[in-house]
Amino acid sequence: MGKSINCQVYNRLKDDILFLNLEPGTAVSVQKLADLYGTSRTPVREAIVRMQQEGLVEIIPQVRTNISLFSIDRIREEQFVRHSLELQVVEGLVKNCTPLVIDTLENIIAIERRACQRQNVPEALALDNRFHRTLFEAAGHTMACDLVEASNTHSDRLRYLSMSRHDAIPKVTELYDQIVAAARQRDGETICSLLKQHLRNWHREIVALRQMYPAYFEQTG
């Protein structure tokens, strides 16, 4: 039961940070979070330590604990890891791109569009991650995807913020349509080109979001 409570508190705190219920720069305390989640201080304290390890909170001993601001340097590193690994799986994806893989990808895109129409941004983000995971899984590189997802904490928060501007999701899903079309033709060169375009688009989106929400970002980087 103790492990279950710890897991629940961790997941809830991470969701609150990811979905910006706890905004970047917000000061938090173990007691306030324990009161919010209706639990004791111990699971909250353990969750905060894990959040620190994942780069989502900043603990200043004996002073305060803050929800981490967006770090441009960290986001660049996260995107470098993701982009490098994703390009490496294209060859395996092309080799193993069965009709089932194509159907799965098309279904994910369709559901993501419906989530956008319902303005369900958490679901849309989960489906976006599912699309990318399917590319890795089809290529036989699930461990690489696990690595990307575990290290993408700042990027995921920023992607949620981006998707909250609902015009962003249609642009992404249109590009995903093109990736699937290229995968159907086993055209690895086009897939790589589209993934690079996706990264360039994301870099432009980061610049726009930083201008729109300056208080969310570190001042350097």
N, C-alpha and C positions, 0 to 999 in steps of 0.2 A: 504493500500500500504506500509506503514511504517513497519508493522509487516512482510509483505512478504519480503521486502528487508532485514530486520534483520535476517529472517530465511535463506534467500539465502546466506548471508555473513557468518552466522554461519556454514551452511552446507559446504560451499566452504572451509572455514578455517579448519574445522575439517577434510575434505577429504585431504587437502594439508598436514596436520600433519599426518593423518593415513597412507597415501600413500607415506610419506617421501619426498614429494616435498619440505617440510620444514623439514630439517633433525634435529634430536635431537641435542640440544646445539646451534642451530642457533639463533642469536639475531634478534628480530623483533621489529617493531615500529608501532604504530597506523597509522601514516602518510604513511609509506611505504606500509602497507597492504591496506590502503584506495586507494592509487594510483594504486596498483596492481589490485584491484577488481573494480576500477572505481566507487567508492562510497564515501560518506562522512565519517568523522571520527566516528560519533556516533554509527552506527551499528557495526563497527569494534571494537570499545571500548567495546561494550556490548558482542560481540562474544568472545573477549579475557577474559573477566571476567568469562564467562561460561566455557571457556577452562581451566582457572585456577581451577575452582570448580571441573572439571573432571580430574584434574591432568596432563593436557597436556601442560600447560605453567607455567613458574615460573616468577612471577612478583617481582622484587626488586625495591621498591618505589624510585622514583627519580634517579634511576640508569639505569636499563634496564629490558627488558622482553625477556626471552629465551624460546625456545621450550624445554620442559622437556626432560632430558636424561631418558633412560630406567632405572627404579628402580627394581632391582631384588627382594627386599623385597615386593614391591607392586605387582609385577607379581606373587609371591608366594601366597600372600593373595587373589588376584583375582582368581587364579587357585584353591585355597582351597575352595572358595565359589562356583565356578562353579562345581567342582568335587563333592563336598558334595551334592549339590542340584540335580545334574544329576543322581547320584546313587540313590537318594531317589525317582526319578520318574520312575525307572525301573519297579517296581511292577505295577504301573498304565499303563505303556506302554504295558506290557505283557497282561494285561487284555483287553486293548482297541486296540490291534494291528490288525486292520481290513485289508482286502486286499487293500483297498484304501490307508491306511497308508503305507503299503509295496510298493505299486506302486509309491507313492509320494516320498518315500525315494530313491527308485531305480532310479527314474527320476532325482532327484537332483544329485545323484552321476554321472549319465551319462552326465549331462550338465556340471558338474564341471570338468569332464575329458576333455570335448571338450573345455572348457574355458582354461584349462591348455595347450592343444595343440595349441591354438591360442595365448598363452602367455598373456592372459587377466587376470592378477592377481587380480585386484579389483573385477571382476566378480566371480572369483574362491573363494575369501574370503567371498563374500556375500552368495554364495551357501553353503560354509562350515558352515556359521552361520545359514543358512536356514535348513540345515540338523539337527543341534542340536536343533533348535527351534521346528522342527517337532516332535522330541522325546518328548519335554516338552508338546507341544500342544496335542499330542495323549494321554498323561497321564493326561491331564486336569490341567496343572500347567503353564499356560501362564504367570501369574504374576511372578512366580519364574524365568522364562526365561527373562522377562523384567528387573528384578533385575540384573541378570548375565550380560546381554548386556550393561546395563547402567554403570556397574562398571568395565568393561573389557578393559578400554582404553589403558593401557600399553600393555596388552597381545595382543590386536588386532593389534597394530603397529608391535609388534614383529612377529606375525603370518604372516603379510603381508611381512615382510622382509624374513621370512622363505620360504614362497610360491614363492618369487621371485627367489629362487633357485629351479627351476622347477622340480628337482628330488624329492622334498619333497611331492608334491601333490599326485603322484601315490601311495606312501606308505600309505598316509592317506586314500585315497579312497579304497585301498585294505582292510584296517581295517574296513572301513565303510561297505563294502560288507559283511564282516563276522558278523558285528552287525545286519545287515538286515537279514542275513540267520538265526541267532539265534532268532531274533524277529519273524520270520516266524514260527519257531518251538516253540515259546512262552517259550524260554529258558532264564529265567531271570538271572540265575547264570552265564551263558556264557557271556551275555551282560555286567554284572558287571565286569567280568574278563577282557573283551575287553576294557571297558572304563578305567579301571585301567592301562592296558597296554598302552592305548593312552596317559594317563597322564605321565607315565614313559618315553615314547618316547619323549614327549614334553619337559620334564625336561632335557633329553640328548641334545635335539635340542637347548635349551636355553644356555647350556654350550658351545656348538659349535659356536653359533652366537656371544656370548660374546667374544670368542677368535678371531673370524673373524672381528668383528666391535667394538673393545674396546673403541673407541672414542664416541660411542653411549650410553655407559653405565655409571652410577654413579660408582665411585671408591669403594664405600662401599656396603655391602649387599651381 
